[in-house]
Amino acid sequence: MKKLIVVIMFIISAGCVVAQHTADLGVQLGAATYWGNIQKVNTLKSITPVVGVLGRWNFNKRLAIRGQLLTGNLSADGFYQGALIAQSGYRPTLTPPQFPMDPKYVYNFKRTIQTAEALLEFNFRSYKMGKMNKEAFTPFLSLGLGTFYSRAPRMGSFILDPIATTPAIGANPAYYLPYVDVNGKKTNGFDVLTLIIPVGVGLKFNITKRLGGMAEVIVRKTFSDNIDNLNDPARYVNAAGPSYSAAKTGLNNTDWYATLTVSLIYQLWDEKGNCALYDKLRKR
Protein backbone atom coordinates (compact mmCIF):
# COMPACT_ATOMS: atom_id res chain seq x y z
CA MET A 1 0.00 0.00 0.00
CA LYS A 2 2.85 2.39 0.86
CA LYS A 3 4.53 1.72 -2.49
CA LEU A 4 1.28 2.52 -4.30
CA ILE A 5 0.97 5.81 -2.40
CA VAL A 6 4.57 6.70 -3.32
CA VAL A 7 3.84 6.08 -7.02
CA ILE A 8 0.66 8.17 -6.89
CA MET A 9 2.52 10.97 -5.09
CA PHE A 10 5.24 10.94 -7.75
CA ILE A 11 2.73 11.21 -10.62
CA ILE A 12 0.77 13.99 -8.94
CA SER A 13 3.87 15.92 -7.88
CA ALA A 14 5.20 15.80 -11.46
CA GLY A 15 1.99 17.38 -12.65
CA CYS A 16 2.10 19.98 -9.88
CA VAL A 17 5.60 21.14 -10.81
CA VAL A 18 4.57 22.01 -14.37
CA ALA A 19 1.02 23.10 -13.60
CA GLN A 20 0.10 26.40 -15.22
CA HIS A 21 -3.59 25.60 -15.54
CA THR A 22 -5.96 23.75 -13.22
CA ALA A 23 -7.08 20.14 -13.17
CA ASP A 24 -10.11 18.46 -11.61
CA LEU A 25 -11.35 14.93 -10.89
CA GLY A 26 -14.97 13.97 -10.37
CA VAL A 27 -17.62 11.31 -10.05
CA GLN A 28 -21.02 11.29 -11.76
CA LEU A 29 -24.44 9.89 -10.99
CA GLY A 30 -27.46 10.22 -13.24
CA ALA A 31 -30.10 8.76 -15.49
CA ALA A 32 -30.36 7.90 -19.19
CA THR A 33 -33.19 7.66 -21.68
CA TYR A 34 -33.47 6.51 -25.31
CA TRP A 35 -35.39 7.47 -28.41
CA GLY A 36 -35.28 5.89 -31.84
CA ASN A 37 -37.43 3.51 -33.85
CA ILE A 38 -39.63 2.22 -31.05
CA GLN A 39 -42.98 3.99 -30.99
CA LYS A 40 -45.03 5.22 -28.01
CA VAL A 41 -42.16 4.65 -25.60
CA ASN A 42 -43.17 4.68 -21.93
CA THR A 43 -40.72 7.33 -20.78
CA LEU A 44 -41.01 6.68 -17.04
CA LYS A 45 -40.33 2.95 -17.47
CA SER A 46 -37.44 3.68 -19.81
CA ILE A 47 -35.31 5.81 -17.45
CA THR A 48 -32.20 3.90 -16.36
CA PRO A 49 -29.24 4.68 -14.04
CA VAL A 50 -25.70 5.62 -15.13
CA VAL A 51 -22.51 6.29 -13.15
CA GLY A 52 -19.17 7.62 -14.24
CA VAL A 53 -15.85 9.33 -13.57
CA LEU A 54 -14.36 12.41 -15.19
CA GLY A 55 -11.14 14.36 -15.44
CA ARG A 56 -11.04 18.00 -16.54
CA TRP A 57 -8.23 20.28 -17.65
CA ASN A 58 -9.08 23.98 -17.41
CA PHE A 59 -7.23 26.16 -19.92
CA ASN A 60 -8.68 29.37 -18.52
CA LYS A 61 -11.87 30.71 -16.98
CA ARG A 62 -13.83 30.10 -20.18
CA LEU A 63 -12.47 26.94 -21.81
CA ALA A 64 -11.83 23.41 -20.55
CA ILE A 65 -11.47 19.92 -21.95
CA ARG A 66 -13.00 16.93 -20.21
CA GLY A 67 -12.61 13.19 -20.51
CA GLN A 68 -15.19 10.88 -18.96
CA LEU A 69 -16.20 7.24 -18.68
CA LEU A 70 -19.83 6.25 -18.16
CA THR A 71 -21.47 2.90 -17.55
CA GLY A 72 -25.08 1.93 -16.96
CA ASN A 73 -28.15 0.74 -18.83
CA LEU A 74 -30.39 1.77 -21.70
CA SER A 75 -33.89 0.38 -22.08
CA ALA A 76 -37.28 1.13 -23.58
CA ASP A 77 -40.80 -0.27 -23.54
CA GLY A 78 -43.11 0.62 -26.40
CA PHE A 79 -44.45 -0.62 -29.73
CA TYR A 80 -43.17 -1.35 -33.22
CA GLN A 81 -46.00 -1.99 -35.65
CA GLY A 82 -45.79 -3.59 -39.05
CA ALA A 83 -43.18 -6.25 -38.25
CA LEU A 84 -43.32 -9.83 -37.01
CA ILE A 85 -42.26 -9.57 -33.36
CA ALA A 86 -41.67 -12.21 -30.68
CA GLN A 87 -40.50 -12.05 -27.07
CA SER A 88 -37.41 -13.83 -25.76
CA GLY A 89 -39.14 -14.71 -22.49
CA TYR A 90 -41.48 -17.13 -24.28
CA ARG A 91 -40.14 -20.70 -24.38
CA PRO A 92 -41.88 -22.79 -27.06
CA THR A 93 -41.69 -26.57 -26.96
CA LEU A 94 -41.21 -26.86 -30.71
CA THR A 95 -37.88 -28.11 -32.07
CA PRO A 96 -36.17 -26.07 -33.38
CA PRO A 97 -37.62 -23.23 -31.25
CA GLN A 98 -40.43 -21.47 -33.07
CA PHE A 99 -42.40 -18.51 -31.82
CA PRO A 100 -45.89 -17.04 -32.25
CA MET A 101 -46.04 -13.43 -33.38
CA ASP A 102 -46.92 -10.90 -30.69
CA PRO A 103 -50.19 -9.49 -32.10
CA LYS A 104 -49.95 -6.40 -29.89
CA TYR A 105 -46.63 -5.30 -31.42
CA VAL A 106 -45.19 -4.84 -27.93
CA TYR A 107 -41.46 -4.14 -28.18
CA ASN A 108 -38.82 -3.79 -25.47
CA PHE A 109 -35.06 -3.94 -25.01
CA LYS A 110 -32.48 -3.47 -22.27
CA ARG A 111 -28.75 -3.12 -22.77
CA THR A 112 -25.76 -2.45 -20.54
CA ILE A 113 -23.59 0.31 -21.98
CA GLN A 114 -20.08 1.69 -21.60
CA THR A 115 -18.91 4.97 -23.12
CA ALA A 116 -15.68 6.97 -23.32
CA GLU A 117 -15.95 10.62 -24.31
CA ALA A 118 -13.81 13.73 -24.80
CA LEU A 119 -15.66 17.04 -24.58
CA LEU A 120 -14.73 20.69 -25.03
CA GLU A 121 -16.48 22.95 -22.51
CA PHE A 122 -17.29 26.62 -23.03
CA ASN A 123 -18.31 28.68 -19.98
CA PHE A 124 -20.73 31.55 -20.52
CA ARG A 125 -19.29 33.34 -17.48
CA SER A 126 -15.83 33.55 -15.98
CA TYR A 127 -15.56 30.54 -13.70
CA LYS A 128 -12.78 29.29 -11.44
CA MET A 129 -12.74 26.40 -8.99
CA GLY A 130 -12.19 27.66 -5.44
CA LYS A 131 -13.70 31.10 -5.97
CA MET A 132 -16.66 31.87 -3.75
CA ASN A 133 -17.54 35.23 -5.31
CA LYS A 134 -18.94 36.20 -8.72
CA GLU A 135 -16.80 33.53 -10.45
CA ALA A 136 -18.31 30.73 -8.36
CA PHE A 137 -20.80 29.48 -10.97
CA THR A 138 -21.52 29.47 -14.69
CA PRO A 139 -23.78 27.88 -17.28
CA PHE A 140 -21.82 26.10 -20.00
CA LEU A 141 -22.01 24.23 -23.29
CA SER A 142 -20.15 21.01 -24.15
CA LEU A 143 -19.41 19.32 -27.47
CA GLY A 144 -17.29 16.27 -28.17
CA LEU A 145 -16.71 12.86 -29.62
CA GLY A 146 -16.86 9.44 -28.03
CA THR A 147 -17.28 5.70 -28.39
CA PHE A 148 -20.21 3.55 -27.29
CA TYR A 149 -20.12 -0.18 -26.59
CA SER A 150 -22.93 -2.54 -25.64
CA ARG A 151 -22.75 -6.30 -25.43
CA ALA A 152 -25.51 -8.30 -27.13
CA PRO A 153 -28.40 -8.61 -24.64
CA ARG A 154 -30.01 -11.74 -26.18
CA MET A 155 -33.13 -10.78 -24.27
CA GLY A 156 -36.05 -8.56 -25.14
CA SER A 157 -38.08 -8.47 -28.36
CA PHE A 158 -36.72 -9.75 -31.66
CA ILE A 159 -37.81 -10.04 -35.28
CA LEU A 160 -39.29 -13.22 -36.79
CA ASP A 161 -38.82 -14.65 -40.25
CA PRO A 162 -41.82 -13.59 -42.38
CA ILE A 163 -42.75 -17.12 -43.50
CA ALA A 164 -44.81 -19.21 -41.08
CA THR A 165 -43.47 -22.71 -40.46
CA THR A 166 -46.73 -23.92 -38.89
CA PRO A 167 -49.91 -22.51 -40.51
CA ALA A 168 -52.66 -21.26 -38.27
CA ILE A 169 -55.34 -23.89 -37.57
CA GLY A 170 -58.57 -22.67 -36.05
CA ALA A 171 -57.74 -20.48 -33.04
CA ASN A 172 -54.12 -21.61 -32.89
CA PRO A 173 -51.46 -19.07 -33.91
CA ALA A 174 -48.96 -19.50 -36.67
CA TYR A 175 -45.37 -20.19 -35.59
CA TYR A 176 -42.22 -18.64 -37.02
CA LEU A 177 -38.48 -19.14 -36.79
CA PRO A 178 -36.43 -16.20 -35.53
CA TYR A 179 -34.97 -14.05 -38.27
CA VAL A 180 -31.19 -14.61 -38.30
CA ASP A 181 -28.29 -13.16 -40.28
CA VAL A 182 -25.70 -15.13 -42.23
CA ASN A 183 -23.93 -15.92 -38.94
CA GLY A 184 -27.09 -17.31 -37.38
CA LYS A 185 -27.67 -14.40 -34.98
CA LYS A 186 -31.08 -13.12 -33.97
CA THR A 187 -31.75 -9.40 -34.07
CA ASN A 188 -31.17 -9.16 -30.30
CA GLY A 189 -27.88 -11.04 -30.54
CA PHE A 190 -25.58 -8.27 -31.81
CA ASP A 191 -22.95 -6.28 -29.95
CA VAL A 192 -22.93 -2.56 -30.67
CA LEU A 193 -19.72 -0.55 -31.09
CA THR A 194 -20.17 2.90 -32.54
CA LEU A 195 -18.99 6.50 -32.51
CA ILE A 196 -21.16 9.03 -30.72
CA ILE A 197 -21.41 12.82 -30.84
CA PRO A 198 -22.35 14.27 -27.42
CA VAL A 199 -23.80 17.79 -27.17
CA GLY A 200 -24.60 19.13 -23.72
CA VAL A 201 -25.65 22.07 -21.60
CA GLY A 202 -25.18 22.43 -17.87
CA LEU A 203 -24.30 24.42 -14.79
CA LYS A 204 -21.03 24.48 -12.82
CA PHE A 205 -20.87 25.76 -9.26
CA ASN A 206 -18.45 25.81 -6.35
CA ILE A 207 -19.22 24.26 -2.98
CA THR A 208 -15.93 24.92 -1.14
CA LYS A 209 -12.45 26.07 -2.18
CA ARG A 210 -11.67 22.55 -3.38
CA LEU A 211 -15.07 21.04 -4.14
CA GLY A 212 -17.42 21.89 -6.95
CA GLY A 213 -20.57 20.53 -8.49
CA MET A 214 -21.96 20.18 -11.98
CA ALA A 215 -25.39 19.37 -13.40
CA GLU A 216 -25.57 18.54 -17.09
CA VAL A 217 -27.86 17.23 -19.81
CA ILE A 218 -26.13 15.58 -22.79
CA VAL A 219 -27.85 14.37 -25.95
CA ARG A 220 -25.90 11.87 -28.04
CA LYS A 221 -26.20 11.05 -31.72
CA THR A 222 -25.05 7.49 -32.40
CA PHE A 223 -23.97 5.97 -35.69
CA SER A 224 -25.70 2.67 -35.03
CA ASP A 225 -29.28 1.68 -35.73
CA ASN A 226 -29.16 -1.39 -33.52
CA ILE A 227 -29.15 -0.07 -29.95
CA ASP A 228 -32.82 -1.11 -29.78
CA ASN A 229 -32.19 -4.48 -31.53
CA LEU A 230 -33.84 -3.09 -34.68
CA ASN A 231 -30.93 -2.95 -37.09
CA ASP A 232 -32.17 -1.05 -40.16
CA PRO A 233 -35.81 -1.37 -39.01
CA ALA A 234 -37.45 -0.21 -42.23
CA ARG A 235 -36.56 -3.50 -43.89
CA TYR A 236 -38.78 -5.50 -41.51
CA VAL A 237 -42.02 -3.60 -42.13
CA ASN A 238 -44.65 -5.10 -44.48
CA ALA A 239 -42.36 -7.97 -45.38
CA ALA A 240 -43.49 -10.13 -48.28
CA GLY A 241 -41.94 -13.29 -49.68
CA PRO A 242 -39.34 -15.57 -48.15
CA SER A 243 -37.00 -12.77 -47.05
CA TYR A 244 -37.02 -9.15 -45.98
CA SER A 245 -36.25 -6.31 -48.34
CA ALA A 246 -32.69 -5.17 -48.86
CA ALA A 247 -31.13 -2.90 -46.29
CA LYS A 248 -32.10 0.73 -46.45
CA THR A 249 -29.74 3.71 -46.36
CA GLY A 250 -27.95 5.17 -43.40
CA LEU A 251 -30.60 7.90 -43.22
CA ASN A 252 -32.69 5.42 -41.21
CA ASN A 253 -30.13 5.41 -38.40
CA THR A 254 -32.17 7.18 -35.78
CA ASP A 255 -30.93 5.83 -32.43
CA TRP A 256 -30.21 8.60 -29.93
CA TYR A 257 -29.94 8.69 -26.16
CA ALA A 258 -29.55 11.33 -23.48
CA THR A 259 -28.27 11.55 -19.92
CA LEU A 260 -28.93 13.84 -16.99
CA THR A 261 -26.03 13.70 -14.53
CA VAL A 262 -24.96 15.40 -11.32
CA SER A 263 -21.23 15.45 -10.58
CA LEU A 264 -19.10 16.09 -7.50
CA ILE A 265 -15.74 17.54 -8.56
CA TYR A 266 -12.47 17.91 -6.66
CA GLN A 267 -9.73 20.36 -7.68
CA LEU A 268 -6.60 18.24 -8.05
CA TRP A 269 -4.25 21.20 -8.43
CA ASP A 270 -4.53 24.93 -9.01
CA GLU A 271 -2.65 27.24 -11.37
CA LYS A 272 0.05 27.91 -8.75
CA GLY A 273 0.93 24.23 -8.52
CA ASN A 274 -0.67 23.75 -5.11
CA CYS A 275 -1.84 20.14 -4.83
CA ALA A 276 -4.11 19.36 -1.93
CA LEU A 277 -4.20 15.64 -2.76
CA TYR A 278 -0.38 15.49 -2.86
CA ASP A 279 -0.16 17.24 0.51
CA LYS A 280 -2.61 14.79 2.10
CA LEU A 281 -0.73 11.76 0.75
CA ARG A 282 2.62 13.18 1.91
CA LYS A 283 1.33 13.54 5.47
CA ARG A 284 0.52 9.82 5.55
C-alpha positions in Angstrom: 0.0 0.0 0.0 2.9 2.4 0.9 4.5 1.7 -2.5 1.3 2.5 -4.3 1.0 5.8 -2.4 4.6 6.7 -3.3 3.8 6.1 -7.0 0.7 8.2 -6.9 2.5 11.0 -5.1 5.2 10.9 -7.8 2.7 11.2 -10.6 0.8 14.0 -8.9 3.9 15.9 -7.9 5.2 15.8 -11.5 2.0 17.4 -12.7 2.1 20.0 -9.9 5.6 21.1 -10.8 4.6 22.0 -14.4 1.0 23.1 -13.6 0.1 26.4 -15.2 -3.6 25.6 -15.5 -6.0 23.8 -13.2 -7.1 20.1 -13.2 -10.1 18.5 -11.6 -11.3 14.9 -10.9 -15.0 14.0 -10.4 -17.6 11.3 -10.0 -21.0 11.3 -11.8 -24.4 9.9 -11.0 -27.5 10.2 -13.2 -30.1 8.8 -15.5 -30.4 7.9 -19.2 -33.2 7.7 -21.7 -33.5 6.5 -25.3 -35.4 7.5 -28.4 -35.3 5.9 -31.8 -37.4 3.5 -33.8 -39.6 2.2 -31.0 -43.0 4.0 -31.0 -45.0 5.2 -28.0 -42.2 4.6 -25.6 -43.2 4.7 -21.9 -40.7 7.3 -20.8 -41.0 6.7 -17.0 -40.3 2.9 -17.5 -37.4 3.7 -19.8 -35.3 5.8 -17.5 -32.2 3.9 -16.4 -29.2 4.7 -14.0 -25.7 5.6 -15.1 -22.5 6.3 -13.2 -19.2 7.6 -14.2 -15.8 9.3 -13.6 -14.4 12.4 -15.2 -11.1 14.4 -15.4 -11.0 18.0 -16.5 -8.2 20.3 -17.6 -9.1 24.0 -17.4 -7.2 26.2 -19.9 -8.7 29.4 -18.5 -11.9 30.7 -17.0 -13.8 30.1 -20.2 -12.5 26.9 -21.8 -11.8 23.4 -20.5 -11.5 19.9 -21.9 -13.0 16.9 -20.2 -12.6 13.2 -20.5 -15.2 10.9 -19.0 -16.2 7.2 -18.7 -19.8 6.2 -18.2 -21.5 2.9 -17.6 -25.1 1.9 -17.0 -28.2 0.7 -18.8 -30.4 1.8 -21.7 -33.9 0.4 -22.1 -37.3 1.1 -23.6 -40.8 -0.3 -23.5 -43.1 0.6 -26.4 -44.5 -0.6 -29.7 -43.2 -1.4 -33.2 -46.0 -2.0 -35.7 -45.8 -3.6 -39.1 -43.2 -6.2 -38.2 -43.3 -9.8 -37.0 -42.3 -9.6 -33.4 -41.7 -12.2 -30.7 -40.5 -12.1 -27.1 -37.4 -13.8 -25.8 -39.1 -14.7 -22.5 -41.5 -17.1 -24.3 -40.1 -20.7 -24.4 -41.9 -22.8 -27.1 -41.7 -26.6 -27.0 -41.2 -26.9 -30.7 -37.9 -28.1 -32.1 -36.2 -26.1 -33.4 -37.6 -23.2 -31.3 -40.4 -21.5 -33.1 -42.4 -18.5 -31.8 -45.9 -17.0 -32.2 -46.0 -13.4 -33.4 -46.9 -10.9 -30.7 -50.2 -9.5 -32.1 -50.0 -6.4 -29.9 -46.6 -5.3 -31.4 -45.2 -4.8 -27.9 -41.5 -4.1 -28.2 -38.8 -3.8 -25.5 -35.1 -3.9 -25.0 -32.5 -3.5 -22.3 -28.7 -3.1 -22.8 -25.8 -2.5 -20.5 -23.6 0.3 -22.0 -20.1 1.7 -21.6 -18.9 5.0 -23.1 -15.7 7.0 -23.3 -15.9 10.6 -24.3 -13.8 13.7 -24.8 -15.7 17.0 -24.6 -14.7 20.7 -25.0 -16.5 23.0 -22.5 -17.3 26.6 -23.0 -18.3 28.7 -20.0 -20.7 31.6 -20.5 -19.3 33.3 -17.5 -15.8 33.6 -16.0 -15.6 30.5 -13.7 -12.8 29.3 -11.4 -12.7 26.4 -9.0 -12.2 27.7 -5.4 -13.7 31.1 -6.0 -16.7 31.9 -3.8 -17.5 35.2 -5.3 -18.9 36.2 -8.7 -16.8 33.5 -10.4 -18.3 30.7 -8.4 -20.8 29.5 -11.0 -21.5 29.5 -14.7 -23.8 27.9 -17.3 -21.8 26.1 -20.0 -22.0 24.2 -23.3 -20.2 21.0 -24.2 -19.4 19.3 -27.5 -17.3 16.3 -28.2 -16.7 12.9 -29.6 -16.9 9.4 -28.0 -17.3 5.7 -28.4 -20.2 3.6 -27.3 -20.1 -0.2 -26.6 -22.9 -2.5 -25.6 -22.7 -6.3 -25.4 -25.5 -8.3 -27.1 -28.4 -8.6 -24.6 -30.0 -11.7 -26.2 -33.1 -10.8 -24.3 -36.1 -8.6 -25.1 -38.1 -8.5 -28.4 -36.7 -9.8 -31.7 -37.8 -10.0 -35.3 -39.3 -13.2 -36.8 -38.8 -14.7 -40.3 -41.8 -13.6 -42.4 -42.7 -17.1 -43.5 -44.8 -19.2 -41.1 -43.5 -22.7 -40.5 -46.7 -23.9 -38.9 -49.9 -22.5 -40.5 -52.7 -21.3 -38.3 -55.3 -23.9 -37.6 -58.6 -22.7 -36.0 -57.7 -20.5 -33.0 -54.1 -21.6 -32.9 -51.5 -19.1 -33.9 -49.0 -19.5 -36.7 -45.4 -20.2 -35.6 -42.2 -18.6 -37.0 -38.5 -19.1 -36.8 -36.4 -16.2 -35.5 -35.0 -14.0 -38.3 -31.2 -14.6 -38.3 -28.3 -13.2 -40.3 -25.7 -15.1 -42.2 -23.9 -15.9 -38.9 -27.1 -17.3 -37.4 -27.7 -14.4 -35.0 -31.1 -13.1 -34.0 -31.7 -9.4 -34.1 -31.2 -9.2 -30.3 -27.9 -11.0 -30.5 -25.6 -8.3 -31.8 -23.0 -6.3 -30.0 -22.9 -2.6 -30.7 -19.7 -0.6 -31.1 -20.2 2.9 -32.5 -19.0 6.5 -32.5 -21.2 9.0 -30.7 -21.4 12.8 -30.8 -22.3 14.3 -27.4 -23.8 17.8 -27.2 -24.6 19.1 -23.7 -25.6 22.1 -21.6 -25.2 22.4 -17.9 -24.3 24.4 -14.8 -21.0 24.5 -12.8 -20.9 25.8 -9.3 -18.5 25.8 -6.3 -19.2 24.3 -3.0 -15.9 24.9 -1.1 -12.5 26.1 -2.2 -11.7 22.5 -3.4 -15.1 21.0 -4.1 -17.4 21.9 -6.9 -20.6 20.5 -8.5 -22.0 20.2 -12.0 -25.4 19.4 -13.4 -25.6 18.5 -17.1 -27.9 17.2 -19.8 -26.1 15.6 -22.8 -27.9 14.4 -26.0 -25.9 11.9 -28.0 -26.2 11.0 -31.7 -25.0 7.5 -32.4 -24.0 6.0 -35.7 -25.7 2.7 -35.0 -29.3 1.7 -35.7 -29.2 -1.4 -33.5 -29.2 -0.1 -30.0 -32.8 -1.1 -29.8 -32.2 -4.5 -31.5 -33.8 -3.1 -34.7 -30.9 -3.0 -37.1 -32.2 -1.1 -40.2 -35.8 -1.4 -39.0 -37.5 -0.2 -42.2 -36.6 -3.5 -43.9 -38.8 -5.5 -41.5 -42.0 -3.6 -42.1 -44.6 -5.1 -44.5 -42.4 -8.0 -45.4 -43.5 -10.1 -48.3 -41.9 -13.3 -49.7 -39.3 -15.6 -48.2 -37.0 -12.8 -47.0 -37.0 -9.1 -46.0 -36.3 -6.3 -48.3 -32.7 -5.2 -48.9 -31.1 -2.9 -46.3 -32.1 0.7 -46.4 -29.7 3.7 -46.4 -27.9 5.2 -43.4 -30.6 7.9 -43.2 -32.7 5.4 -41.2 -30.1 5.4 -38.4 -32.2 7.2 -35.8 -30.9 5.8 -32.4 -30.2 8.6 -29.9 -29.9 8.7 -26.2 -29.5 11.3 -23.5 -28.3 11.5 -19.9 -28.9 13.8 -17.0 -26.0 13.7 -14.5 -25.0 15.4 -11.3 -21.2 15.4 -10.6 -19.1 16.1 -7.5 -15.7 17.5 -8.6 -12.5 17.9 -6.7 -9.7 20.4 -7.7 -6.6 18.2 -8.1 -4.3 21.2 -8.4 -4.5 24.9 -9.0 -2.7 27.2 -11.4 0.1 27.9 -8.8 0.9 24.2 -8.5 -0.7 23.8 -5.1 -1.8 20.1 -4.8 -4.1 19.4 -1.9 -4.2 15.6 -2.8 -0.4 15.5 -2.9 -0.2 17.2 0.5 -2.6 14.8 2.1 -0.7 11.8 0.8 2.6 13.2 1.9 1.3 13.5 5.5 0.5 9.8 5.5 
